[in-house]
Each structure stands twice: as structure tokens, then as C-alpha cells.
Amino acid sequence: METTEMDRLISEHIVAEMVGSAHKAVAMYTDDIEHDVVGFPGGPARDKAGAQAFYERLIRDFHTEKMTPTHSYYGSDFCVMEHECIGTVTGNFLGAEGNNRRVVFRLLHVWEFRDHRISRENVWLDGGSIIAQLTAPSPEN
């Protein structure tokens, strides 16, 4: 698969997440997608329905404002991409209440592709940084 096609699928996925559409976020997945956000409750999803349930919860609890790629590495059927993510935690995220706090953190995506679709999405995020930002004293105090 060409890197331009990988980038297109990744971009469409991230844009759908940012606009709050769980259905569109999983539209470019294979039916047997392996969707694994390491450390999130429920473990890896192994189909579109499971991945969509994850995105419905994520969209409810976290508003992704910006997802900026910082490094990308490509193979014939995969892409490893580091992002800086900025968003607002509106619900509970990684066990901490967000209280509408804005967070900035790094995350690493490992994407695999098959049949012009995303067949695997593995996400590693800097949970320590997120929790530190969510539990820090409020600037008003």
C-alpha cells in the first residue's frame, strides 16, 4: 500500500474522531479490526462494533482538539506514527475526572493495513502525563 493511501485513511479516521463521529471513525477499518488502546478498560476490540463502542465512550469523555504528527515510519503494510495530542477531558479519562481540563500529551499509533483498510490500530499514550495534568491543583487555587 502506498504511504499516501495510508495517510489518507489515518487522516480520515482522526478527523472523524475530532468531529465526534464514532461511526465514521471506524468506517475505514476492516470488519476484523484489532483495536487496542493499551491500558484502557475492556482490552482490545476485535471487530468494528467493539471499536465503535470505544470511540463512543472516548468522544463522550474526551474532545480531541488537535492531533499533530511529529514522526512517521512506514513499511509496506504498516505505519508507526507519533502524535502530540491536545484535548479537553469532559468526563472520566484513565480513571481521573476531567472537569473540562485541557491536556497535552504524546501518543504513539501503530497502524496496519490490509485490503485498502486499517486492519489494526494499536495506541500507546503518556498516561502519567495525562493523570498529572488532571490531578494537579487548579490554577484558581
C-alpha positions in Angstrom: 0.0 0.0 0.0 1.3 3.5 -0.9 2.1 5.8 2.0 -0.3 8.4 0.6 -3.2 5.9 0.9 -2.1 5.1 4.5 -2.0 8.8 5.3 -5.5 9.3 3.8 -7.0 6.6 5.9 -5.3 7.8 9.1 -6.4 11.4 8.4 -10.0 10.5 7.7 -10.0 8.4 10.9 -8.6 11.2 13.1 -10.9 13.9 11.6 -13.9 11.7 12.3 -12.8 11.3 15.9 -12.3 15.0 16.2 -15.7 15.9 14.9 -17.3 13.3 17.2 -18.4 10.6 14.8 -17.7 7.2 16.1 -19.4 5.6 13.1 -17.1 7.5 10.7 -14.0 6.8 12.8 -14.4 3.1 12.2 -15.6 3.3 8.6 -12.1 2.8 7.3 -11.5 -0.4 9.4 -11.6 -3.9 8.2 -14.5 -6.0 9.7 -12.0 -7.9 11.9 -10.1 -4.8 13.1 -7.9 -5.3 16.1 -8.3 -2.0 18.1 -6.1 -1.9 21.2 -5.6 1.2 23.3 -3.1 -0.1 25.8 -4.3 0.3 29.4 -7.9 1.2 28.7 -10.6 -0.9 30.3 -12.1 -3.7 28.2 -9.0 -4.7 26.4 -8.6 -4.9 22.7 -11.6 -4.9 20.4 -11.6 -7.4 17.6 -14.4 -6.1 15.4 -15.9 -2.8 14.3 -18.7 -2.9 16.9 -16.2 -3.1 19.7 -14.0 -0.4 18.3 -17.1 1.8 17.8 -18.1 1.3 21.4 -14.6 2.5 22.4 -15.0 5.7 20.3 -18.5 6.4 21.6 -17.1 6.4 25.1 -13.9 8.3 24.1 -16.0 11.0 22.3 -18.2 11.3 25.4 -15.3 11.8 27.8 -12.6 13.5 25.7 -12.7 16.1 22.9 -9.7 15.9 20.6 -8.9 19.4 19.6 -5.6 18.8 17.8 -3.6 15.7 16.8 -0.2 16.8 15.3 2.0 14.1 13.8 5.6 14.5 14.9 7.3 11.4 13.5 6.1 8.8 10.9 7.7 5.5 9.9 6.3 3.4 7.0 6.6 -0.2 5.8 4.8 -2.0 3.0 1.6 -2.6 5.2 2.2 -0.5 8.3 2.8 2.9 9.7 4.1 3.9 13.1 3.2 7.5 13.9 3.9 9.6 16.9 1.4 12.5 17.7 1.1 15.4 20.1 -2.5 15.4 21.2 -4.3 18.3 22.7 -7.8 18.0 24.0 -10.3 18.6 26.8 -11.4 15.9 29.2 -15.1 16.3 29.7 -15.7 13.0 31.6 -13.5 10.4 33.2 -10.2 9.6 31.5 -7.8 6.9 32.7 -9.7 6.8 36.0 -9.5 10.6 36.7 -12.3 13.1 36.4 -11.5 15.6 33.7 -13.6 18.6 35.0 -13.2 20.1 31.5 -9.4 20.4 31.8 -7.3 20.7 28.7 -4.4 18.2 28.4 -1.4 17.9 26.1 0.3 14.5 25.7 2.2 12.3 23.4 0.9 9.2 21.9 2.1 6.5 19.5 -0.1 4.8 16.9 0.9 1.5 15.3 -1.3 1.1 12.2 -1.5 -2.0 10.0 -3.3 -2.1 6.7 -5.0 -4.8 4.5 -7.3 -4.6 1.5 -7.1 -0.8 1.5 -8.4 -0.5 5.0 -7.0 -0.2 8.5 -6.7 -3.8 10.0 -5.1 -2.9 13.3 -4.7 0.2 15.4 -2.6 0.0 18.5 -2.3 3.1 20.7 0.2 3.9 23.4 -0.2 7.1 25.3 1.6 9.0 28.0 -0.9 8.2 30.8 1.4 9.5 33.5 1.4 13.0 31.9 -2.4 12.9 31.5 -3.0 11.9 35.1 -0.6 14.6 36.4 -2.4 17.3 34.4 -5.8 16.1 35.6 -4.9 15.8 39.2 -2.8 19.0 39.6 -4.2 21.8 41.7 -6.5 24.1 39.8 -4.8 27.3 38.7 -7.6 29.2 40.6 -6.5 27.8 43.9 
